[in-house]
Amino acid sequence: MRYWLLKIGFFVLLLIVDSCVEPFSPPETNSDEGYLVIDGFLNVGGTDSTRIELRRTQNVNANTMPVIETGAQLAVEEENGETFALTEKGSGLYILAPRQYNRAGKYRLRVKTKDGQEYLSEYVAVSITPAIDSVTYKVDPVLDAAVFYVNTHDSQSKTQFYRWKFEETWEYEMAYYSALMVRNDSVVIRPENINKCWGSMRSGSILLGSTIKLSADVIKDLPLNRVPISTNKLYIKYSILVKQYGLSRQAFEYWTDLAKTTQGTGSLFDVLPSQVTGNIRNTADPRILAFGYFSAATEETRRLTVSPRLGMFPRCTEPDTIPIRCSARDADECALNTTKLLLTYWGPRSDSVLVAAESCTDCRVLGGTTQRPSYW
């Protein structure tokens, strides 16, 4: 009897606890204020352009793309008074062509939006980034993936704080090759190869590293990217371009806080969402927020290209055979009215063709391009 009373009491307690749990939605996530988001840095390296993107914040529950900020005026100002204006390239992207900068100087970013608001960053010193020693990879059988690592060091121990980005490119093919197409009611040879494509993707997560607690300023085998074998990115050829940046302590703390807020939520033990703004302020009203951290640094890059032949050749249903010319019955499928892609001629008189679905023949439907990369 006592056992049953304890059991009933336990279930009653569970019901009480469950009834006390209510969904919590911070007011910041439901805000529709549309605060300005400034993403980019001054590339002092002299070989690549400075790219700064402007967006607007949106409700976390919104299912639309972020609003881009067009018509703004951006300029990088050196502490000695020299100013470098950025040029708008569309889609919220602003570009400053590469040039030689004073690496001993300090710089800040000024943004004037088309609604008349002005934002100004703090002056920041230039971070000189050490070279990347190597980019390596290992196949992890437990993860069933290839893991790519970065190695670097600063012999002068001046960097200590690092950030990385990467761009990955992979070659892939479709199950069937479409050699024919219809043009002007005739079957002709297809002028381009749509069987082979190159896909590409940029890193989306915030990748950071620090040697502040180490005896030497050395980063060894820091994992940057994990590529599952099931993606087939590694089946033919895969290339990763790693970009490395030195950070100031303030910039590192900003990106660390942002990473905890955006990438570390989802359980009771994660950091609670918080407001991470950065070093950019509205010049007229500090209550008008701007999100982003402007910094200046040299950029170091290194590319690794591998052909591990991991994965499998794509599979599809068998091709169909249909006549080239339609019969008198309109319902019959033929090469001149099919929605499928033509593979090759078939039959003793070549009066038929093999056809397959677009998803089995046209590599562009998977988001890639038939344009071979210059570095391939």
Salt bridges, closest charged atoms under 4 A:
ASP48 OD1 - ARG51 NH1 3.31
GLU53 OE1 - ARG55 NH2 3.01
GLU69 OE1 - ARG56 NE 2.87
GLU77 OE1 - ARG108 NE 2.79
GLU77 OE2 - ARG110 NE 2.56
GLU82 OE2 - ARG99 NH2 3.92
ASP115 OD2 - ARG56 NH2 3.91
GLU118 OE2 - ARG110 NH1 3.26
GLU118 OE2 - LYS112 NZ 3.76
ASP133 OD2 - HIS153 ND1 2.77
GLU167 OE2 - ARG202 NE 3.90
GLU167 OE2 - LYS243 NZ 2.89
GLU168 OE2 - LYS233 NZ 3.19
GLU171 OE2 - LYS196 NZ 3.37
GLU173 OE2 - LYS196 NZ 3.96
GLU192 OE2 - ARG364 NH1 3.40
ASP285 OD1 - ARG287 NE 3.10
ASP320 OD2 - LYS340 NZ 2.37
ASP332 OD2 - ARG329 NH2 3.35
ASP351 OD2 - ARG349 NH2 3.29
ASP362 OD1 - ARG364 NE 2.94
